[in-house]
């Protein structure tokens, strides 16, 4: 019932405030129309002005037993959606979300029509639209390799003069390898074989280009030559759904060659990438060499795929590790390190972990996974729910939001959560008759025997080198997995229950452990000491030379050709890579993390959280867990560069001031003298935002700043205007300055607020209604940040930050996070080396989170949106909010 209520909240807000736009912007209560909002780079390639969220949600409505709403939605899609738009879209995203959404909608529509109550008027209209879209995607396949271009113009194709695309040379493996389910289903439904043929050709080409000694594939491939552009390999971003579609193509189409390919890859994954409970990227040519020391959140789908494969133990282990990360951070960060610190802090409400939770519950029947699902539901309601839907997390550490609710949240998250808790009688059809695409769309299994236009090729001779035992345990019946031992899953989880709490990096790798009592394991960067003669001897053997710099630092340079052997050269390469990552990580740890400004006035009760830059002086909010709470007041003069002339207005308040004309520390001293309990500096650069600019920390003035005892935070212009607008509309606005957004239950214990804000286990006593019209705030917050993703891949382009200056520059700013170096170490050639350099820090093992890489999208000045002029009227939002409160009070009475 909770899942249904949450879905209604998200879906009705999309339909009310966003439709026919592609996505809902839940903080500003409007639709995201491509071209009308600042560009977010590749993320926007999913948007095609074709009501993306509605199409993606069609079959979810039927799974949730909302057949009337489904019928209305199908009529809207048929009547309103135009696929012939002059717009460049991602082939991958359009395939899985739009083509998949139309085919999933068609699948359940014909099922309902057959049952005889709903959809009696339906005559395959969604399938006709799917076929039209299929033909619009086909020009992307006009390459000699058969791999599709990553983008296509819906109106003009690829190479047309007006297409504005077709010059790309690279695509990701998942982009080209995640087409077979939708394209084959389209061919089977329509009898038109060309779609399945093109998707098979792309898969065949990737298979032929796999690295033959490791049987792994890289992340990025040249669509014309088939050369691997990025030679790192994992199961996360850029590759994930390629593996998924090989196994599911076997299930849906019954073609053994897909299963044989999947098993070949799976054997390599378990041999090289799987280091239980971790899944770490490796180099395809040197699979014993880790390619990075962090994991991305998209790999959370893999335990679910392992369940489908029948390999339950590692699925339980990896899922449990991910759950521990979620319990630590409330959500799965976009990327996290091997010692479970935040690497990239965003969380766009991804559904992959819920998907794996559902599959593990189906396989084990262990009620533990129902508790996991309950945690997901509670976290979504506590931290992501806003009056106009659910907002993605901008930073899981501070609790700040993005103005973003992706279509996959409705298409997948609610589907898997509902199915996790649903009994058979809650479903109006048998879910076992369908297979899920990567976007959780439903395709009927009877397609395997329909319109088989592709002649099956006997390729078994290609697999003779494989051990037959690899296939013995594929696709078992889940009903007999654990017939005698209901505690099986718990016994696997138990050793992992504290794995995330261990803050230091992991010990020896599996490769090192296999050495046993033989040769000593290779020297690790974290153990290296420049004063240790034995370590220096090992460096020399690995071809690494050590240079002492004048400033006391040590520089390392590797020439692989000088190594004692090729194995030593490989060890040296790994050591250099580790040293570069360790150096970068420790630079980050010296920086102060971002802070949070949380607006706690009625009616938002802390639901608007703004990302703020810290100061290198004043109160350290990380050491004062309660933070500083107070009403805000604008100072005079507004720049804070001289004695405050309105101290009576500032006393015991948090002072708002404008950046510029003097040093930050001078502003802090002036407001502290006037009696302020804290300060917020607002950027004077019109339109600046933490969405599109790196976060900064305020530097001191070169003097002793111990006299400054109040907390000081920095807000960019757009975030600062949110507070200023609230002051203009209401007389008093109260905020909380803290290191991380506080749980609403902690902030509002004893006040009358919506029940779902409070932790369900918290008993509220002495409820009063002190919060009145005075404690009000305009319900808006940040717009979406700059991210660049292709097929779910996280952008890895680092962005440079400015230096901190102590004197001579008014308002010196220094970056709050320093980006890690990006090192390409794939396929090294020891006979033609280029020197690899790294600075060697003093190794340390710390528990602090590393900072996310800030990403920046350049937007032209004339395209900057005046976000505040588009906000929904306050009365309307308050009315929505009051309806929410009433609905939840009713639910509480019904003891749901």
ROVEX-467559 format. One record per residue (C-alpha): x, y, z. Coordinates in steps of 0.25 Angstrom, whole numbers, plus 5000, padded with zeros to 4 digits. Example, Ala and Ser with C-alpha at 12.3 -4.5 7.8 and 13.67 -1.06 7.14 Angstrom:
// residues 2
504949825031;505549965029;
END
This chain:
// residues 896
500050005000;501150095003;501850074989;500450094983;500350234990;501750274986;501550234972;500250314971;501050434977;502150424967;501250394955;500050494958;501150604960;501750574946;500350574939;499950704946;501150784946;502050724934;501250654924;501450654912;502950684915;503950574916;504250584931;503750654943;504550754951;504050724965;504650844972;504150944963;502850874959;502950874944;503350794932;504750784927;504650824912;505950804904;506550934899;505751014910;506650974921;508150994923;508850874916;509250754925;510150694914;509950544910;508850534921;507950604912;508050514900;506950424907;505950544904;505350544891;504050624893;503250494893;502650494907;503750404911;503250384926;501850344922;502350244911;503350184921;502250164932;501150094923;501349954928;501649994942;500250044943;499749894939;500749834949;500149924960;498749884956;498450024951;497749974938;496750094937;497950194938;498750104928;497550114918;497550264919;499050274918;499050184905;498050274899;498850394902;500150334896;499350304883;498750444882;499850534887;501250474885;502050514873;503250424869;503650514857;504350624864;505650694859;506450654871;507750574874;507550454884;508350344889;508050214882;508250134895;507350214903;506250234893;506250084891;506150034905;505250144910;504350184898;504350064889;504349974901;503250054907;502350044895;502649894894;502349874909;501049954908;500649874895;500949734902;500049764914;499049834906;498749704897;498749624910;497749714916;496949714903;496949564903;496449564918;495249634913;494949754922;495949864918;496549904905;495449844896;495649964886;497149944885;497649904871;499149904872;499350054872;500550044882;501249944873;501050034860;501750144868;502850044872;503050004858;503150154853;504150174864;504950054860;505150104846;505550234851;506650164859;507150084847;508050194841;508950184853;509350044848;509950094835;511350054839;512249954833;512349884846;510949874849;511149954862;510150064863;510550214864;510250254878;509250364874;508250384863;507350504859;505850454860;505550534847;506750534839;507550404843;509050414844;509850464832;508750554826;509250704826;508250744836;508450624845;509550694854;510050554857;510850444850;512250494853;512450404865;513450294865;513250224878;512150164886;512050084899;511849934899;510549944906;510050044896;510249954884;510049824892;508649854899;507749854887;507449704884;506249694894;505449814888;505849794874;505549644874;504249664880;503849764870;504249674859;503449554866;502249644868;502249704854;502849594845;503849694840;505249624842;506149744839;506149794854;506549664860;507649644849;508249784852;508349754867;508949614865;509949674856;510449774866;510449664877;511249574868;512249684865;512549714880;512649564882;513749554871;514449664877;514549614891;515949604897;516249454893;517149424905;516349484916;514949474909;514649614914;514149734907;514549874909;513649994912;513750074899;513950024884;514150094871;512950074863;513650074850;514949994853;514549914865;515749954873;515549964888;515650114892;515550084907;516149954911;515649944925;514549844928;513549824939;512049794941;511649944943;511450064935;511750054920;511649894920;510549854930;509349824921;510249754910;510449644919;508949644924;508449644909;509249524906;508649434916;507249494915;507349474899;507549334902;506349324911;505449404902;505849354888;506349214892;507649224884;508749144891;509849224885;509449344894;509549254906;510949204902;511449344900;510849384913;511549274921;512849294914;512849444919;512249404932;513449304935;514349424932;513649514941;513649414953;515149384950;515649534949;514649634953;513949574964;514649584977;513549554987;512849634992;513449744982;513349754967;514649824962;514949874948;516149814941;516949824928;516449734917;517949704913;518449694928;517249644935;518049614948;518249774948;517149854955;516749974946;516250054958;516050054973;514550094972;513250034968;512050104962;510550084966;510050024953;510749894956;509649874967;508849804956;509849694955;509349614967;508049604961;508649554948;509449444956;508049404962;507549384948;508849304944;508649224957;509949264964;509349304977;510549314987;511349424981;509949494978;509649494993;511049544996;511049664987;509649704990;509949705005;511249795003;510349894995;509349895006;510349925016;510750045008;509350085007;509150075022;510350165023;509950275013;508450255012;508650234997;509650164988;510550274983;510850284968;512250224972;512950184984;514350134988;514749994991;514850035006;513350095004;513650235004;512850334995;513550354981;512350424974;511350464983;510050474974;508950374974;507850394963;506850294970;507450184962;506650054963;507749944961;507849904976;506349894977;506349804965;507449714971;506649714984;505449664977;506149554970;506849504983;505549494990;504949414979;506149324979;506249304995;504949345001;505749405012;504949515019;506249585021;506049645007;504649695011;505349775022;506349825011;505149875003;504549945015;505850015017;505850065002;504350115004;504650185017;505950255011;505150304999;504050365007;505050425018;506050485008;505550494994;504150524995;503750664992;502350724990;502350714975;502950564974;504350504978;505650584975;506950514972;508050534982;509150634979;510050594990;509750474999;510650535010;509850665011;508450615007;508350724996;507450704984;507550714969;506350764961;506150634954;505250514954;505750414943;504750334936;505350204941;504950234955;503450214951;503850104941;504650014950;504750054964;503250044967;503049924959;504149844966;503749894980;502249864978;502649724972;503549704985;502349714994;501249664985;500549534987;500049454976;498549504978;499049654977;499449624962;498449624951;499349544942;500549444944;501849514944;502549384941;502049394927;502949514924;504349554924;504849684929;505749774919;506849854926;505749964927;504849864934;503849864922;503049734920;503249644908;502449514907;503249384907;502349334896;503149414886;504149304886;503249224877;502749334868;503249384855;504549314856;505149384844;506649374848;507349244844;508149184856;509649174853;510349054860;511449124867;511749014877;513148984871;513549124876;513449084890;514148944891;515249004900;514249024911;514048934923;512648874922;512448884937;512249034934;510949004929;510448904939;509849004948;509149104939;507649144941;507249054952;505849044957;505849144969;504749064976;505848954979;507049044982;506949044997;505948925000;506648885014;507349005019;506549135020;507749195028;508649185015;508549325011;508749375025;510049285027;510649355015;510249495019;510749485034;512249495031;511949625023;511049695033;512249795038;512949795024;512649945022;513049995036;514449955033;515050085028;516450045024;516649995010;516649845007;517749755010;518449665000;517749634987;517249504982;518549494973;519449524985;518749424994;518949314983;520449334985;520249274999;521649245005;522349264992;522949394987;522649524995;521449594990;521749724982;522049854989;520749934991;520650084989;520050105003;521250025010;522350095002;523350175011;524350265003;525350245015;525250085014;526550035006;525749905003;524649974997;525550054989;526249924984;524849874980;524550004972;525849994964;525449854961;524049904956;524750004947;524350124956;525350224960;525250324971;525550474970;525650564982;525050704979;525650834985;524350854993;524550725001;523550644993;523850514985;523550494971;523450354965;523650324950;523450184943;524150134931;523649994928;524849964919;525749974931;524949874939;525649734943;524549664935;523149684929;522549634942;523349734950;522949844939;521449804941;521649814957;522249954955;521149994946;520149954957;520950024968;521050154960;519550144958;519250124972;520250234976;519550334967;518150294973;518650294987;519250434985;518050494979;517150434990;518050495001;517950624994;516450614995;516450585009;517250705012;516050785007;514750825015;513550745010;512250825005;511250875016;509750885016;508850995018;507450935022;506251025021;505350975033;504251075033;502851035030;502350985020;503650905016;504150855029;505550835025;505150775011;505950885004;507450855005;508450944998;509950904996;510851015002;512351035002;513051035016;514051135021;515551105026;515251185038;514151195049;513351085055;513550945049;512150895047;512650745046;513050755060;511750815065;510750715060;509550795064;509950905055;509551045056;508051085055;507351215054;506551315046;507251395035;507451545034;508051625023;509151725028;509451865025;510351895018;510051775010;511451745006;511851735021;513151805019;512951915030;512251925043;510851865043;509851975044;508651895047;509151805059;507851795065;507351725053;508551635053;508651595067;508451445070;508151425055;508951365043;509451485035;509251485020;510251565012;510751584998;512151534993;513151644989;513951764992;514651705004;515251585010;514251475015;514951475029;514651625030;513151605027;513151495038;513751585049;512851695046;511551605047;512151535059;512351675066;510851705063;510451585070;510151485058;510151345062;510551305047;510751355033;510451325019;511151395008;510351394995;511151404982;510951534974;511151464960;509751464954;509251324951;510451244957;510051114963;510650984970;509950914958;510950974948;512151024956;513150944965;512850964980;513851054987;514251085001;514551215007;516051245010;516551335022;517251465020;518651415024;518551455038;518151375051;516651355050;516451285063;515651405068;514551365058;513651265065;512351265057;512051175045;512151235031;511651165019;511651205004;510451194994;510451214980;509551324974;508451234970;508351154984;508551284991;507351344984;506451234989;506651285003;506451434998;505151404991;504651335003;504951455012;504251545002;503051455002;503051435017;503551515029;504351405035;505151285030;505851195039;507051115034;508051005040;509551015036;510150875038;511150775032;509950685027;508450705025;507850655038;506750555039;505350625040;505050545052;506150605059;505850745055;504350745057;504050655069;502850705076;502350785064;501150755056;501750715042;501350605032;501550465037;502450415026;503450515029;503650455043;504350325044;503250215046;503850165058;503950295065;502750325075;502350475075;501950535088;501350665092;501050705078;500750855076;500550945065;501551055068;502051065053;501151165047;501051255035;502351335040;503151205038;502951195023;503851175011;503651174996;503751024992;504851034982;506250974981;507350944972;507250904958;507950784952;509450774952;510350754941;510550614938;510950544926;510550404924;510450304912;509650174914;509750204929;511250224929;511750324939;512550434933;513950424937;514550554931;515150624943;515050774944;516150864949;515950954961;516551094965;517651114975;517451174989;518051304991;518351365005;518551515001;518351614990;517051554985;515751594991;514851474995;515951374992;515251234988;515851104988;515250974983;514550894993;514850764986;516050734977;515850644965;516650514964;517650494953;517150414941;518150314937;518050224925;518850094928;518250004918;519049904910;520449954913;521549924904;522849894912;523749914900;523150054896;522950124910;522550264913;522950304927;521850304937;522050404948;521450414962;521750494975;521850394987;521050444999;521250385013;520250275013;519150285023;517850205026;516750305029;515250285030;514750415024;513950415011;514650454998;514050564991;513150554978;513750604965;513050734962;512550734947;512350864939;511450884927;511651014919;510351084916;510251204907;509951334914;508651354906;508151214910;508151234925;506751204930;506051304939;505651184948;505051274959;504051334949;503451194945;503151144959;501751094962;500951194971;501151174986;499651154988;499551034979;500750964985;500250984999;498950924995;499650804989;500450795002;499250805011;498550695002;499850605005;499650635020;498250595020;498450475012;499550425022;498750455034;497650375028;498650265025;499150265040;497650255045;497550125036;498850075042;499450045028;
END
